[in-house]
Amino acid sequence: MAVFEVALELRGEVTRGGALRGEDASRPGLGSEGSALDALTRPVAILVGHFGSGKTEIAINLAFGLRNRGAEVTLVDLDLVKPYFRCRLAKDDLEARGVRLVAPPGDRFYADLPILVPEARTAVRDGHGLRSRLIFDVGGDDLGARALGSLSGMVDRPSAEILFVVNANRPFTEDVSSLRGMLRHVESAARLDVTGLVANTHLMEETTPEIVRAGIRAARELETATGLPLRFCAMQRRLAEAFGGPQGMAEQLPILAMERHIVAPFAVRPLGTRRRSSVV
């Protein structure tokens, strides 16, 4: 049994079979896990990609998953573009699980403004310790990546994984040429080279294992076209069971099994979503 599972067992949060108990399963982040966490060996992960690709949910679930393994995690919200889908909306849950969130404070917290807080620069400058992990959620397309461009000179590139998230069910992702063009635009705006790809094709609650497999094939095509390695695939936890569970592999790719944490204020929340904060 892993060290973290031992700790949870002592606190009564895991059954002998490894499943989360009913009452504790509702605690945010305990279900964020998977073999993808082993695939990210660099201490800094920077998530970029097109609008709606799923960067924010991946960032939050990576933060929870790494925290579950005992790491000290800082999550930097660099999404200055979409006010309804940002890491800061999960602030309460993140802080409850011991994840440090860097986002605009006070009355600027929900502002739809291009605010880059000084703490973001500090997080980049100070880097990471032996057990620390740093995750950046960057806004969509080249517009959102401009915020990262202002920090690019401070990023220790050998320590950072810059991950382009591929969701083949979004507009302007109809073929590998479109995906490749978007990737290059993001790199130019961010002033950083992408180092890897993440497959995250989905249709929200209607996603099936077949859709996941089709998305992996699209990401593989981009991998072939660019030479960038496909690091892992992300999917809802319930879908991971079709591939042998969170510690299994999907089409030979490590899995990030995710909970859903961010829901737009105007949308009906599906069962199992965690967000309790309000948008003003």
Backbone as JSON, one array per atom type, in Angstrom:
{
  "sequence": "MAVFEVALELRGEVTRGGALRGEDASRPGLGSEGSALDALTRPVAILVGHFGSGKTEIAINLAFGLRNRGAEVTLVDLDLVKPYFRCRLAKDDLEARGVRLVAPPGDRFYADLPILVPEARTAVRDGHGLRSRLIFDVGGDDLGARALGSLSGMVDRPSAEILFVVNANRPFTEDVSSLRGMLRHVESAARLDVTGLVANTHLMEETTPEIVRAGIRAARELETATGLPLRFCAMQRRLAEAFGGPQGMAEQLPILAMERHIVAPFAVRPLGTRRRSSVV",
  "N": [[0.84, -1.2, 0.0], [0.57, 2.24, -0.84], [2.32, 5.09, 0.6], [0.66, 7.35, 0.98], [-1.85, 6.15, 0.88], [-1.75, 4.62, 3.15], [-1.78, 6.63, 5.07], [-4.34, 7.68, 4.64], [-5.83, 5.44, 5.28], [-5.4, 5.25, 8.0], [-6.81, 7.46, 8.78], [-9.29, 6.7, 8.2], [-10.3, 6.99, 5.61], [-10.12, 5.38, 3.42], [-11.15, 2.31, 2.09], [-10.4, -1.2, 2.73], [-10.06, -2.25, 0.23], [-9.17, -0.14, -1.24], [-10.95, 1.73, -2.21], [-12.67, 4.87, -2.01], [-14.44, 5.84, 0.9], [-18.01, 6.28, 1.27], [-18.89, 8.73, 2.58], [-16.51, 10.23, 2.71], [-15.8, 10.34, 0.09], [-16.95, 12.54, -1.01], [-15.33, 14.63, -0.44], [-13.4, 17.21, -1.79], [-11.16, 16.53, -4.44], [-10.03, 14.08, -3.59], [-10.47, 12.05, -5.37], [-8.85, 12.57, -7.53], [-6.46, 11.29, -9.45], [-4.08, 8.89, -10.8], [-2.03, 7.24, -13.32], [-0.82, 9.19, -14.8], [0.31, 11.06, -13.14], [2.75, 10.03, -12.49], [4.01, 10.3, -14.88], [4.66, 12.94, -15.19], [7.5, 14.28, -14.64], [8.93, 16.59, -14.26], [9.22, 19.44, -12.1], [7.64, 21.69, -12.6], [4.63, 22.42, -14.21], [3.08, 23.65, -17.03], [0.14, 24.6, -18.45], [-1.21, 24.96, -21.6], [-3.18, 25.9, -24.5], [-6.06, 25.63, -26.73], [-9.14, 27.58, -26.55], [-11.47, 26.26, -24.25], [-10.37, 23.73, -24.15], [-9.96, 22.31, -21.86], [-8.01, 22.85, -20.0], [-8.12, 24.05, -17.45], [-9.57, 22.29, -15.71], [-7.83, 20.12, -15.84], [-5.53, 21.25, -14.71], [-6.41, 21.76, -12.07], [-7.04, 19.17, -11.2], [-4.56, 17.91, -11.45], [-3.23, 19.35, -9.48], [-4.63, 18.55, -7.14], [-4.15, 15.77, -7.27], [-1.33, 15.58, -7.06], [-1.01, 16.77, -4.6], [-2.32, 14.89, -3.01], [-0.4, 12.98, -3.01], [1.42, 13.95, -1.3], [2.93, 16.17, -2.01], [3.93, 19.63, -1.89], [1.93, 21.99, -3.22], [1.55, 24.6, -5.55], [-0.78, 26.47, -7.28], [-1.09, 28.42, -10.05], [-3.16, 30.83, -11.3], [-3.34, 31.87, -14.38], [-5.19, 32.53, -16.21], [-6.5, 34.98, -17.9], [-8.63, 35.51, -19.43], [-11.19, 34.06, -19.66], [-13.81, 34.49, -17.61], [-15.61, 32.68, -16.41], [-14.56, 30.16, -16.24], [-12.2, 29.43, -14.53], [-9.36, 28.65, -12.48], [-9.51, 29.91, -10.02], [-12.14, 29.8, -9.21], [-12.43, 27.5, -7.81], [-11.38, 28.01, -5.37], [-12.01, 27.7, -2.55], [-12.17, 24.9, -2.23], [-9.6, 24.13, -3.06], [-7.94, 25.4, -1.16], [-8.88, 24.14, 1.13], [-7.82, 21.63, 0.83], [-5.18, 22.12, 1.05], [-3.8, 23.24, -1.08], [-1.99, 25.83, -2.48], [-3.26, 28.75, -3.89], [-2.64, 31.06, -6.42], [-3.9, 34.03, -7.32], [-5.72, 37.0, -8.42], [-6.43, 39.18, -5.67], [-9.07, 40.09, -3.26], [-11.48, 42.49, -4.35], [-10.84, 42.16, -6.95], [-10.88, 39.57, -7.59], [-12.86, 38.18, -9.11], [-12.78, 39.67, -11.37], [-13.13, 40.53, -14.79], [-10.65, 41.18, -16.13], [-7.39, 41.96, -17.46], [-5.4, 41.04, -15.32], [-2.37, 40.53, -13.88], [-1.03, 39.17, -11.18], [1.49, 40.21, -8.8], [2.37, 38.06, -7.26], [2.41, 35.93, -9.0], [4.7, 36.28, -10.51], [6.53, 36.04, -8.46], [6.17, 33.37, -7.73], [7.19, 32.09, -10.0], [9.82, 33.02, -9.98], [10.84, 32.13, -7.5], [10.68, 29.46, -7.84], [10.85, 26.09, -6.99], [10.84, 23.7, -4.35], [12.33, 20.73, -2.87], [10.17, 19.0, -2.51], [8.16, 20.32, -3.76], [5.63, 21.38, -6.08], [4.73, 23.14, -9.0], [2.1, 24.58, -10.76], [0.71, 25.93, -13.68], [-2.13, 27.47, -14.97], [-3.02, 28.51, -18.01], [-4.52, 31.03, -20.06], [-6.76, 30.6, -22.91], [-5.77, 29.89, -26.34], [-3.62, 32.03, -28.41], [-4.09, 34.56, -27.42], [-4.62, 34.26, -24.65], [-2.17, 33.17, -23.92], [-0.39, 35.23, -23.9], [-0.06, 36.37, -21.38], [1.56, 34.52, -20.14], [3.78, 34.91, -21.69], [4.88, 37.24, -20.65], [6.17, 36.32, -18.46], [8.02, 34.56, -19.36], [10.8, 34.85, -19.51], [11.61, 34.29, -16.97], [11.18, 31.68, -16.45], [12.5, 28.58, -15.56], [13.58, 26.65, -17.88], [14.53, 23.91, -18.25], [13.34, 22.76, -16.03], [10.67, 22.83, -16.45], [7.6, 21.65, -17.77], [5.9, 22.28, -20.62], [2.75, 22.02, -21.58], [0.6, 21.27, -24.19], [-2.79, 21.17, -24.53], [-4.95, 18.96, -26.09], [-8.04, 18.98, -27.5], [-10.08, 17.53, -29.54], [-12.69, 18.06, -30.17], [-13.36, 20.7, -30.21], [-13.99, 24.01, -31.67], [-12.12, 24.85, -34.61], [-10.31, 22.8, -34.49], [-10.35, 20.82, -36.31], [-8.62, 19.32, -37.86], [-5.25, 17.99, -38.15], [-3.6, 19.94, -39.16], [-4.81, 22.38, -38.42], [-4.65, 22.17, -35.62], [-1.88, 22.12, -35.31], [-1.2, 24.64, -36.3], [-2.43, 26.28, -34.37], [-1.01, 25.54, -32.1], [1.54, 26.55, -32.72], [0.99, 29.3, -32.79], [0.35, 29.73, -30.11], [2.81, 29.1, -28.89], [4.37, 31.18, -29.92], [3.16, 33.47, -28.78], [3.46, 32.91, -26.06], [6.15, 32.79, -25.85], [7.61, 30.56, -25.32], [8.63, 27.21, -25.88], [6.53, 24.49, -26.59], [6.62, 21.43, -24.82], [5.34, 19.02, -24.64], [2.35, 17.0, -25.18], [-1.15, 16.73, -24.29], [-3.88, 14.58, -24.26], [-7.26, 15.3, -24.4], [-9.9, 15.0, -25.36], [-13.39, 15.37, -25.33], [-16.95, 15.18, -24.58], [-18.21, 16.5, -22.49], [-20.54, 15.43, -20.08], [-21.49, 13.49, -21.75], [-19.46, 12.02, -22.75], [-17.84, 9.14, -24.0], [-16.02, 5.98, -23.79], [-15.23, 5.46, -26.43], [-15.14, 8.0, -27.59], [-13.03, 9.05, -26.14], [-10.94, 7.41, -27.09], [-10.93, 8.15, -29.81], [-10.11, 10.79, -29.54], [-7.54, 10.42, -28.56], [-6.34, 9.3, -30.8], [-6.4, 11.53, -32.53], [-4.67, 13.23, -31.13], [-2.36, 11.72, -31.32], [-1.82, 11.97, -34.01], [-1.09, 14.66, -34.11], [1.16, 14.48, -32.54], [2.83, 12.97, -34.22], [3.1, 14.78, -36.34], [4.43, 16.94, -35.2], [6.48, 16.0, -33.61], [6.42, 16.19, -30.92], [6.14, 14.7, -27.73], [3.36, 12.73, -26.64], [2.13, 13.01, -23.56], [0.17, 12.17, -21.6], [-3.27, 11.12, -21.12], [-6.37, 12.68, -20.32], [-9.35, 12.19, -18.43], [-12.74, 11.8, -17.22], [-13.23, 10.34, -14.01], [-15.01, 8.15, -13.94], [-14.84, 7.15, -16.52], [-12.31, 6.14, -16.65], [-12.41, 3.59, -15.68], [-13.02, 1.96, -17.8], [-10.63, 1.53, -18.94], [-9.09, 0.02, -17.3], [-8.89, 1.32, -14.9], [-7.73, 4.16, -12.86], [-4.95, 3.81, -12.56], [-4.3, 2.44, -14.77], [-3.76, 2.11, -18.36], [-4.53, 4.0, -21.26], [-4.88, 3.23, -24.48], [-2.11, 2.83, -24.47], [-1.3, 5.03, -23.06], [-0.58, 6.96, -20.12], [-3.01, 7.69, -17.55], [-4.93, 10.46, -16.42], [-7.16, 10.59, -14.01], [-10.08, 12.32, -13.46], [-12.01, 14.54, -11.36], [-14.85, 16.67, -11.7], [-14.73, 20.12, -11.3], [-15.23, 22.78, -11.98], [-17.94, 24.69, -12.92], [-19.97, 26.58, -15.04], [-21.74, 29.53, -13.93], [-24.24, 29.77, -15.04], [-24.98, 27.31, -15.83], [-26.47, 24.04, -15.49], [-25.6, 22.12, -12.74], [-23.92, 19.07, -12.95], [-24.32, 15.87, -11.3], [-22.08, 15.27, -8.68], [-20.28, 17.35, -9.06], [-18.06, 19.78, -7.63], [-17.84, 22.5, -7.08], [-18.57, 25.27, -5.03], [-18.45, 27.94, -4.84], [-19.49, 31.32, -5.66], [-20.19, 33.4, -8.49], [-19.72, 36.78, -9.14]],
  "CA": [[0.0, 0.0, 0.0], [1.36, 3.45, -0.92], [2.39, 5.85, 1.84], [-0.52, 8.2, 1.15], [-2.99, 5.3, 1.18], [-1.62, 4.26, 4.56], [-2.24, 7.78, 5.85], [-5.8, 7.75, 4.51], [-6.4, 4.31, 6.01], [-5.37, 5.6, 9.41], [-7.84, 8.47, 9.0], [-10.59, 6.1, 7.88], [-10.81, 7.53, 4.36], [-10.01, 4.4, 2.36], [-11.51, 0.96, 2.48], [-9.31, -2.14, 2.53], [-9.9, -2.47, -1.2], [-8.62, 1.05, -1.86], [-11.99, 2.66, -2.66], [-13.02, 5.92, -1.06], [-15.7, 5.62, 1.62], [-19.08, 7.12, 0.76], [-18.91, 10.07, 3.15], [-15.28, 10.94, 2.41], [-15.66, 10.47, -1.35], [-17.44, 13.85, -1.4], [-14.3, 15.63, -0.18], [-12.82, 17.59, -3.09], [-9.8, 16.19, -4.82], [-9.54, 12.75, -3.23], [-10.57, 11.15, -6.52], [-7.94, 13.0, -8.59], [-5.32, 10.38, -9.37], [-3.81, 8.2, -12.04], [-0.65, 7.0, -13.71], [-0.27, 10.41, -15.4], [1.09, 11.78, -12.14], [4.11, 9.5, -12.58], [4.58, 10.69, -16.17], [5.14, 14.31, -15.09], [8.69, 14.21, -13.79], [9.47, 17.93, -14.01], [8.49, 20.05, -10.99], [6.75, 22.77, -13.06], [3.76, 22.06, -15.33], [2.4, 24.82, -17.58], [-0.89, 24.1, -19.36], [-1.63, 25.9, -22.62], [-4.03, 25.27, -25.5], [-7.13, 26.42, -27.3], [-10.28, 27.84, -25.68], [-12.34, 25.14, -23.99], [-9.7, 22.44, -24.29], [-10.0, 21.61, -20.58], [-6.78, 23.13, -19.25], [-8.39, 24.4, -16.05], [-9.88, 21.08, -14.96], [-6.61, 19.33, -15.75], [-4.66, 21.92, -13.74], [-6.95, 21.54, -10.72], [-6.91, 17.76, -10.84], [-3.14, 17.66, -11.22], [-2.9, 19.92, -8.17], [-5.16, 17.66, -6.11], [-3.48, 14.48, -7.34], [0.02, 15.71, -6.51], [-1.17, 17.03, -3.17], [-2.65, 13.61, -2.41], [0.84, 12.22, -2.89], [2.27, 14.56, -0.29], [3.69, 17.31, -2.5], [3.47, 20.99, -1.63], [1.49, 22.4, -4.56], [1.08, 25.95, -5.82], [-1.51, 26.56, -8.55], [-1.12, 29.82, -10.48], [-4.23, 31.09, -12.26], [-2.94, 32.86, -15.37], [-6.26, 32.68, -17.2], [-6.99, 36.35, -17.83], [-9.54, 35.65, -20.58], [-12.55, 33.55, -19.49], [-14.13, 34.63, -16.18], [-16.47, 31.64, -15.87], [-13.85, 28.88, -16.2], [-10.86, 29.7, -14.04], [-9.02, 27.89, -11.26], [-9.87, 30.64, -8.81], [-13.5, 29.46, -8.8], [-12.33, 26.37, -6.89], [-10.51, 28.5, -4.3], [-12.32, 27.11, -1.25], [-11.79, 23.49, -2.23], [-8.15, 24.04, -3.15], [-7.35, 25.76, 0.13], [-9.26, 23.12, 2.11], [-6.95, 20.48, 0.64], [-3.8, 22.51, 1.25], [-3.17, 23.72, -2.31], [-1.89, 27.29, -2.52], [-3.76, 29.34, -5.13], [-2.19, 32.41, -6.73], [-4.91, 34.69, -8.15], [-5.97, 38.36, -7.93], [-7.13, 39.18, -4.38], [-10.1, 41.08, -2.97], [-12.54, 42.76, -5.31], [-10.36, 41.83, -8.3], [-10.86, 38.12, -7.69], [-13.72, 37.75, -10.2], [-12.76, 40.68, -12.41], [-12.83, 40.13, -16.17], [-9.62, 42.14, -16.49], [-6.06, 41.35, -17.64], [-4.65, 41.31, -14.11], [-1.32, 39.58, -13.56], [-0.65, 39.55, -9.83], [2.93, 40.07, -8.54], [2.66, 36.75, -6.7], [2.7, 35.0, -10.09], [6.14, 36.44, -10.81], [7.26, 35.5, -7.32], [6.12, 31.91, -7.82], [8.12, 31.67, -11.04], [11.18, 33.35, -9.57], [11.28, 31.29, -6.39], [10.77, 28.09, -8.32], [10.28, 24.95, -6.29], [11.73, 22.99, -3.45], [12.51, 19.31, -3.12], [8.87, 18.33, -2.54], [7.17, 21.3, -4.23], [5.24, 21.35, -7.49], [4.17, 24.41, -9.45], [1.23, 24.35, -11.9], [0.17, 27.16, -14.26], [-3.26, 27.36, -15.88], [-2.88, 29.66, -18.9], [-5.71, 31.29, -20.86], [-6.85, 29.92, -24.2], [-5.22, 30.4, -27.59], [-2.47, 32.93, -28.29], [-4.49, 35.7, -26.59], [-4.39, 33.91, -23.25], [-0.77, 32.83, -23.7], [0.41, 36.45, -23.78], [0.28, 36.55, -19.97], [2.72, 33.67, -19.89], [4.91, 35.53, -22.36], [5.49, 38.25, -19.78], [6.94, 35.61, -17.44], [8.83, 33.52, -20.01], [12.23, 35.0, -19.22], [11.87, 33.85, -15.6], [10.92, 30.24, -16.34], [13.63, 27.67, -15.68], [13.01, 25.76, -18.89], [14.77, 22.48, -18.01], [12.49, 22.27, -14.93], [9.26, 23.06, -16.78], [6.9, 20.94, -18.84], [4.87, 23.12, -21.21], [1.85, 21.01, -22.14], [-0.48, 21.73, -25.06], [-3.93, 20.29, -24.33], [-5.64, 18.7, -27.35], [-9.44, 18.56, -27.46], [-10.44, 17.51, -30.96], [-14.11, 18.39, -30.33], [-13.52, 22.14, -30.1], [-13.86, 24.69, -32.96], [-10.78, 25.08, -35.17], [-9.44, 21.65, -34.23], [-10.93, 19.79, -37.16], [-7.59, 18.47, -38.44], [-3.94, 18.16, -37.54], [-3.04, 21.21, -39.62], [-5.37, 23.43, -37.57], [-4.06, 22.01, -34.29], [-0.47, 22.51, -35.39], [-1.14, 26.09, -36.42], [-2.78, 26.87, -33.08], [0.11, 25.3, -31.2], [2.61, 27.48, -33.06], [0.56, 30.63, -32.35], [0.48, 29.76, -28.65], [4.24, 29.17, -28.59], [4.86, 32.52, -30.25], [2.65, 34.42, -27.78], [4.02, 32.57, -24.75], [7.61, 32.88, -25.94], [8.11, 29.31, -24.77], [8.35, 26.07, -26.73], [5.79, 23.37, -26.01], [7.46, 20.24, -24.64], [4.56, 17.79, -24.66], [0.93, 17.09, -25.49], [-2.11, 16.02, -23.44], [-5.13, 14.26, -24.95], [-8.41, 15.56, -23.53], [-11.11, 15.13, -26.17], [-14.55, 14.94, -24.56], [-18.24, 15.82, -24.8], [-18.72, 16.69, -21.14], [-21.11, 14.24, -19.45], [-21.84, 12.51, -22.77], [-18.24, 11.38, -23.22], [-17.78, 7.68, -23.93], [-14.66, 5.49, -24.06], [-14.94, 5.58, -27.86], [-14.74, 9.39, -27.83], [-11.67, 9.17, -25.59], [-10.01, 6.76, -28.02], [-10.83, 8.99, -31.01], [-9.3, 11.94, -29.18], [-6.14, 9.99, -28.48], [-5.85, 9.16, -32.18], [-6.14, 12.88, -33.04], [-3.46, 13.72, -30.48], [-1.24, 10.97, -31.88], [-1.51, 12.58, -35.3], [-0.33, 15.87, -33.84], [2.46, 14.01, -32.07], [3.61, 12.59, -35.4], [3.35, 15.96, -37.15], [5.29, 17.92, -34.52], [7.57, 15.36, -32.89], [6.24, 16.41, -29.48], [5.6, 13.48, -27.12], [2.06, 12.73, -25.98], [2.51, 12.61, -22.19], [-0.89, 11.41, -20.94], [-4.63, 11.49, -21.5], [-7.22, 13.04, -19.18], [-10.74, 11.77, -18.59], [-13.47, 11.69, -15.97], [-12.87, 9.14, -13.27], [-15.87, 7.02, -14.29], [-14.4, 6.6, -17.79], [-11.04, 5.44, -16.46], [-12.67, 2.18, -15.39], [-13.03, 1.23, -19.07], [-9.24, 1.32, -19.34], [-8.38, -0.65, -16.24], [-8.81, 2.15, -13.7], [-6.84, 5.32, -12.93], [-3.55, 3.42, -12.67], [-4.13, 1.71, -16.02], [-3.29, 2.84, -19.54], [-5.51, 4.14, -22.34], [-4.14, 3.21, -25.74], [-0.7, 2.9, -24.08], [-1.03, 6.33, -22.45], [-0.97, 7.12, -18.72], [-4.33, 8.3, -17.35], [-5.27, 11.36, -15.32], [-8.58, 10.42, -13.68], [-10.45, 13.64, -12.95], [-13.3, 15.0, -10.9], [-15.19, 17.96, -12.3], [-14.78, 21.12, -10.24], [-15.64, 24.1, -12.48], [-19.19, 24.73, -13.68], [-20.39, 27.96, -15.26], [-22.86, 29.87, -13.04], [-25.51, 29.7, -15.75], [-25.18, 25.93, -16.25], [-26.96, 23.09, -14.5], [-24.47, 21.34, -12.24], [-24.12, 17.62, -12.94], [-24.06, 15.22, -10.03], [-20.68, 15.03, -8.39], [-19.44, 18.53, -9.16], [-17.6, 20.18, -6.31], [-17.73, 23.92, -6.85], [-19.6, 25.88, -4.2], [-18.28, 29.38, -4.84], [-20.4, 32.03, -6.55], [-19.58, 34.39, -9.37], [-20.43, 38.05, -9.07]],
  "C": [[0.88, 1.25, 0.0], [1.29, 4.23, 0.38], [1.14, 6.68, 2.06], [-1.76, 7.38, 1.47], [-2.96, 4.84, 2.64], [-2.17, 5.38, 5.43], [-3.76, 7.89, 5.81], [-6.47, 6.62, 5.28], [-6.46, 4.63, 7.49], [-6.45, 6.61, 9.75], [-9.22, 7.95, 8.62], [-11.16, 6.56, 6.57], [-10.77, 6.54, 3.21], [-10.43, 3.04, 2.89], [-10.32, 0.04, 2.25], [-9.06, -2.4, 1.05], [-9.38, -1.25, -1.93], [-9.66, 2.05, -2.3], [-12.28, 3.69, -1.58], [-14.35, 5.59, -0.39], [-16.74, 6.64, 1.13], [-19.02, 8.54, 1.27], [-17.69, 10.86, 2.73], [-15.09, 11.13, 0.91], [-16.13, 11.84, -1.82], [-16.41, 14.95, -1.14], [-13.59, 15.95, -1.48], [-11.41, 17.06, -3.26], [-9.33, 14.81, -4.47], [-9.59, 11.78, -4.4], [-9.68, 11.55, -7.69], [-6.67, 12.16, -8.49], [-5.03, 9.81, -10.74], [-2.33, 8.08, -12.34], [-0.01, 8.22, -14.36], [0.6, 11.18, -14.41], [2.54, 11.29, -12.12], [4.81, 9.95, -13.86], [5.12, 12.12, -16.15], [6.31, 14.36, -14.12], [9.29, 15.57, -13.49], [8.62, 18.63, -12.96], [7.52, 21.17, -11.38], [5.95, 22.27, -14.26], [2.98, 23.29, -15.75], [1.43, 24.34, -18.66], [-1.36, 25.2, -20.3], [-2.53, 25.15, -23.61], [-5.12, 26.18, -25.97], [-8.25, 26.61, -26.27], [-11.11, 26.57, -25.5], [-11.7, 23.78, -24.1], [-9.71, 21.64, -22.99], [-8.79, 21.83, -19.71], [-7.06, 23.32, -17.76], [-8.7, 23.17, -15.21], [-8.64, 20.2, -14.8], [-5.68, 19.92, -14.7], [-5.11, 21.64, -12.31], [-6.76, 20.09, -10.29], [-5.46, 17.33, -10.68], [-2.74, 18.17, -9.84], [-3.38, 19.01, -7.04], [-4.4, 16.33, -6.09], [-2.09, 14.52, -6.75], [-0.02, 15.98, -5.02], [-1.5, 15.74, -2.42], [-1.42, 12.74, -2.19], [1.84, 12.87, -1.93], [3.08, 15.74, -0.75], [3.1, 18.62, -2.0], [3.18, 21.62, -3.0], [1.04, 23.86, -4.57], [0.44, 25.97, -7.2], [-1.66, 28.03, -8.9], [-2.17, 29.98, -11.57], [-3.79, 32.23, -13.17], [-4.0, 33.04, -16.45], [-6.88, 34.06, -17.02], [-8.07, 36.6, -18.88], [-10.97, 35.26, -20.26], [-12.94, 33.57, -18.02], [-14.91, 33.48, -15.59], [-15.77, 30.28, -15.74], [-12.39, 29.12, -15.8], [-10.63, 28.96, -12.73], [-9.48, 28.59, -10.0], [-11.28, 30.34, -8.32], [-13.52, 28.25, -7.85], [-11.48, 26.73, -5.67], [-10.76, 27.79, -2.97], [-11.87, 25.66, -1.18], [-10.27, 23.32, -2.26], [-7.5, 24.33, -1.8], [-7.68, 24.74, 1.2], [-8.36, 21.9, 2.02], [-5.47, 20.85, 0.71], [-3.06, 22.9, -0.01], [-3.16, 25.24, -2.3], [-2.34, 27.8, -3.89], [-3.23, 30.76, -5.27], [-3.16, 33.01, -7.74], [-5.11, 36.11, -7.62], [-6.78, 38.35, -6.65], [-8.31, 40.15, -4.36], [-11.14, 41.24, -4.05], [-12.11, 42.53, -6.75], [-10.43, 40.34, -8.57], [-11.65, 37.62, -8.89], [-13.68, 38.71, -11.4], [-12.41, 40.09, -13.77], [-11.83, 41.13, -16.73], [-8.28, 41.43, -16.63], [-5.14, 41.67, -16.47], [-3.64, 40.18, -13.88], [-0.74, 39.96, -12.2], [0.86, 39.35, -9.63], [3.3, 38.7, -8.0], [2.96, 35.71, -7.79], [4.17, 35.07, -10.46], [6.98, 35.85, -9.69], [7.3, 33.98, -7.38], [7.09, 31.38, -8.85], [9.56, 31.87, -10.58], [11.7, 32.42, -8.49], [11.37, 29.83, -6.77], [10.11, 27.1, -7.39], [11.32, 24.34, -5.38], [11.77, 21.51, -3.77], [11.18, 18.6, -3.29], [7.77, 19.23, -3.13], [6.89, 21.11, -5.71], [4.5, 22.64, -7.8], [3.38, 24.15, -10.73], [0.67, 25.69, -12.37], [-0.99, 26.81, -15.19], [-3.3, 28.64, -16.71], [-4.13, 29.81, -19.76], [-5.61, 30.7, -22.25], [-6.25, 30.67, -25.36], [-4.04, 31.34, -27.35], [-2.8, 34.15, -27.45], [-4.2, 35.43, -25.12], [-2.93, 33.67, -22.94], [0.12, 34.07, -23.55], [0.81, 36.73, -22.34], [1.5, 35.72, -19.6], [3.97, 34.26, -20.54], [5.63, 36.55, -21.51], [6.34, 37.62, -18.68], [7.99, 34.68, -18.04], [10.31, 33.62, -19.66], [12.61, 34.52, -17.84], [11.71, 32.35, -15.42], [12.21, 29.46, -16.52], [13.22, 26.54, -16.61], [13.34, 24.29, -18.69], [13.88, 21.89, -16.91], [11.01, 22.31, -15.27], [8.79, 22.19, -17.93], [5.8, 21.85, -19.35], [3.97, 22.21, -22.05], [0.73, 21.66, -22.94], [-1.62, 20.72, -24.99], [-4.73, 20.18, -25.63], [-7.06, 18.19, -27.08], [-9.98, 18.66, -28.88], [-11.91, 17.82, -31.21], [-14.39, 19.88, -30.16], [-13.44, 22.78, -31.49], [-12.4, 24.9, -33.33], [-9.79, 23.98, -34.79], [-9.84, 20.49, -35.13], [-9.89, 18.88, -37.81], [-6.24, 18.8, -37.82], [-3.28, 19.46, -37.96], [-3.53, 22.37, -38.75], [-4.77, 23.37, -36.16], [-2.61, 22.47, -34.28], [-0.32, 24.02, -35.5], [-1.44, 26.79, -35.11], [-1.63, 26.71, -32.08], [1.22, 26.31, -31.46], [2.25, 28.92, -32.65], [0.71, 30.78, -30.84], [1.95, 29.87, -28.25], [4.79, 30.57, -28.83], [4.43, 33.54, -29.2], [3.27, 34.18, -26.42], [5.52, 32.76, -24.68], [8.27, 31.69, -25.23], [7.75, 28.18, -25.74], [7.57, 25.0, -25.96], [6.7, 22.16, -25.93], [6.68, 18.94, -24.7], [3.09, 18.07, -24.91], [0.11, 16.3, -24.46], [-3.39, 15.79, -24.23], [-6.3, 14.45, -23.99], [-9.68, 15.81, -24.35], [-12.3, 14.58, -25.38], [-15.81, 15.65, -25.06], [-18.94, 15.97, -23.45], [-19.29, 15.38, -20.61], [-21.5, 13.16, -20.46], [-20.62, 11.79, -23.32], [-18.3, 9.87, -23.0], [-16.33, 7.23, -24.12], [-14.27, 5.61, -25.53], [-14.5, 7.01, -28.21], [-13.33, 9.63, -27.29], [-10.65, 8.58, -26.56], [-9.83, 7.58, -29.29], [-9.97, 10.22, -30.74], [-7.83, 11.6, -29.07], [-5.55, 9.83, -29.88], [-5.53, 10.52, -32.78], [-4.86, 13.45, -32.44], [-2.22, 13.0, -30.99], [-0.83, 11.54, -33.25], [-0.7, 13.86, -35.12], [1.06, 15.53, -33.33], [3.38, 13.68, -33.25], [4.01, 13.82, -36.21], [4.37, 16.91, -36.52], [6.52, 17.3, -33.87], [7.5, 15.56, -31.39], [5.61, 15.17, -28.85], [4.24, 13.7, -26.48], [2.25, 12.15, -24.58], [1.45, 11.75, -21.51], [-2.23, 11.82, -21.52], [-5.43, 11.75, -20.23], [-8.65, 12.62, -19.48], [-11.41, 11.77, -17.22], [-13.19, 10.33, -15.33], [-13.72, 7.93, -13.68], [-15.43, 6.37, -15.6], [-13.11, 5.81, -17.66], [-11.25, 3.95, -16.22], [-12.69, 1.34, -16.66], [-11.63, 0.91, -19.56], [-8.41, 0.69, -18.22], [-8.22, 0.16, -14.98], [-7.78, 3.25, -13.83], [-5.36, 4.97, -13.09], [-3.27, 2.62, -13.94], [-3.6, 2.6, -17.13], [-4.43, 2.88, -20.56], [-4.76, 4.25, -23.65], [-2.65, 3.47, -25.49], [-0.31, 4.26, -23.5], [-1.4, 6.32, -20.97], [-2.26, 7.93, -18.61], [-4.29, 9.31, -16.21], [-6.77, 11.23, -15.11], [-9.06, 11.65, -12.92], [-11.85, 13.67, -12.34], [-13.57, 16.33, -11.59], [-15.42, 18.98, -11.19], [-15.35, 22.46, -10.7], [-16.9, 23.97, -13.32], [-19.6, 26.18, -13.83], [-21.61, 28.28, -14.4], [-24.21, 29.76, -13.71], [-25.83, 28.27, -16.19], [-25.75, 25.09, -15.11], [-25.78, 22.23, -14.04], [-24.79, 19.85, -12.29], [-23.81, 17.06, -11.57], [-22.56, 15.01, -9.87], [-19.78, 16.23, -8.55], [-19.2, 19.11, -7.79], [-17.78, 21.66, -6.04], [-18.9, 24.46, -6.05], [-19.52, 27.4, -4.22], [-19.23, 30.02, -5.83], [-19.63, 33.05, -7.36], [-20.39, 35.66, -9.32], [-20.01, 38.96, -10.19]]
}
